[in-house]
Amino acid sequence: MNETMLQKLSQAEKWLAEAKSLDDLKQIHDVALAAEAYAKAHRLGIESENHAREIKFLAARRIGELVPAEQGKRVDKEPHRDSVKSVIPQRAGSKMLDEGKGDPD
């Protein structure tokens, strides 16, 4: 693999261990994705591609772990539209409520 791409990938591994925000993890994921594409395009071998994929998948896993926590923070501060709709009782036969247009009264 190209020296600079290998350095970026090595740096991404270090960042992955230290990342605490979704933005950081997204950047790491993007670096790994680029490294995977580079390795494939330049036919650097399956090991290079797999190394990049591994980092990409680990970043994606960490993103998946953080997203529910981030969504929980948002819901606490500002209820999500779907969560509010689910606790509003709907009247039988109310076409407007079924279509999500609000209370017909």
KACOR-V676795 format. One line per field, one symbol per residue. phi: phi as a letter, one per 20 degrees, with the letter a starting at -180 (. if undefined). A space follows every 50 residues. Layout:
BEGIN
phi=???
END
This chain:
BEGIN
phi=.ggffffffffffffgfdfcdfffffffgffffffffffffeleofffff fffffffffffffffeggffffffffebgfgfffffeefdefneffffem eoeff
END
